[in-house]
Amino acid sequence: MTEIARPSIWEDHPDRHIRCQDAMQFAFQHLVKRAIAAGWSEREAVAAVIELSDNHMLSIAANDETNALIDLLRKDEPILIIRQHPEHSVCDPITPPPHRRKQSWIIQTTFA
């Protein structure tokens, strides 16, 4: 497997995403060549990588949202979750015991 270089610039650097692409380029090409050698077309291999990347990014976003909700729940404050649906909104009240009620939070999420 092709090695990927470590970052040489700080996280907030404006060119960090480009440097990451540079570092991953040879590993990506190697992965596509392995898929082609296994019998997949180049287009199929690249499309699969794009789809896998997109799904992975969606799972990262979902995990971030879940972690934010968990952090709010740990504060023992009432929460109202409003999920936006293309046709209607759904309200899910999540309320701690009365002796722990302080203030309300509204969290808005969207259906994909």
C-alpha positions in Angstrom: 0.0 0.0 0.0 1.2 3.5 -0.8 2.3 5.6 2.1 0.5 8.9 2.8 2.6 11.9 4.0 1.8 13.5 7.3 0.6 17.1 7.4 3.4 19.6 7.4 1.1 22.7 8.0 -1.3 23.6 10.8 -5.0 22.7 10.8 -6.2 26.2 10.0 -3.9 26.8 7.1 -5.9 27.8 3.9 -4.0 25.3 1.7 -4.4 22.3 4.1 -7.1 20.6 2.0 -5.0 20.9 -1.1 -2.0 19.5 0.7 -4.1 16.6 1.9 -5.2 15.9 -1.7 -1.5 16.0 -2.8 -0.6 13.6 0.0 -3.4 11.1 -0.9 -3.0 11.3 -4.7 -0.6 8.3 -5.1 -2.6 6.2 -2.7 -5.8 7.0 -4.7 -4.2 6.2 -8.0 -2.9 2.9 -6.5 -6.4 2.1 -5.2 -8.0 2.7 -8.7 -5.3 0.6 -10.4 -6.0 -2.3 -8.0 -9.7 -2.0 -8.7 -9.0 -2.1 -12.5 -6.7 -5.1 -12.0 -9.6 -6.8 -10.2 -11.9 -6.3 -13.3 -13.7 -3.0 -12.5 -13.6 -0.2 -15.1 -11.8 3.0 -14.2 -15.1 4.9 -14.2 -16.7 2.3 -11.9 -13.8 2.5 -9.5 -13.8 6.3 -9.3 -17.6 6.4 -9.0 -17.3 4.0 -6.1 -14.7 6.1 -4.3 -16.9 9.2 -4.8 -20.0 7.4 -3.4 -18.0 5.9 -0.5 -16.6 9.4 0.3 -20.0 11.0 0.1 -21.5 8.4 2.4 -18.6 8.7 4.8 -19.0 12.5 5.0 -22.8 12.1 5.7 -22.0 9.7 8.5 -19.5 12.2 10.0 -22.2 14.9 9.9 -24.7 12.6 11.5 -22.3 11.7 14.3 -21.5 15.3 14.9 -25.2 16.1 15.2 -25.7 13.1 17.6 -22.8 14.2 19.7 -24.2 17.7 19.9 -27.6 16.3 21.1 -25.9 14.1 23.7 -24.0 17.1 25.0 -27.3 19.0 25.4 -29.0 16.1 27.1 -26.1 15.9 29.6 -26.9 19.4 30.7 -30.3 18.2 32.1 -32.3 20.9 30.4 -35.5 20.4 28.5 -35.1 20.1 24.7 -37.5 20.3 21.8 -36.4 18.7 18.7 -38.0 19.9 15.5 -37.3 17.7 12.5 -38.1 19.4 9.1 -39.9 17.1 6.7 -40.6 18.2 3.1 -44.4 18.1 3.9 -44.6 18.8 7.7 -42.6 19.3 10.9 -42.4 16.7 13.6 -41.9 17.9 17.2 -40.3 15.5 19.7 -40.2 16.9 23.3 -37.5 15.5 25.4 -37.9 16.7 29.0 -35.9 15.9 32.1 -37.6 15.4 35.5 -39.4 18.5 36.9 -36.8 19.2 39.5 -34.2 19.6 36.8 -36.0 21.8 34.4 -34.2 25.1 33.7 -34.8 26.4 30.2 -35.7 25.1 26.8 -33.6 24.4 23.8 -34.8 24.0 20.2 -32.8 21.9 17.9 -33.7 21.8 14.2 -32.7 19.0 12.0 -33.7 18.1 8.4 -34.8 14.9 6.7 -32.5 14.0 3.8 
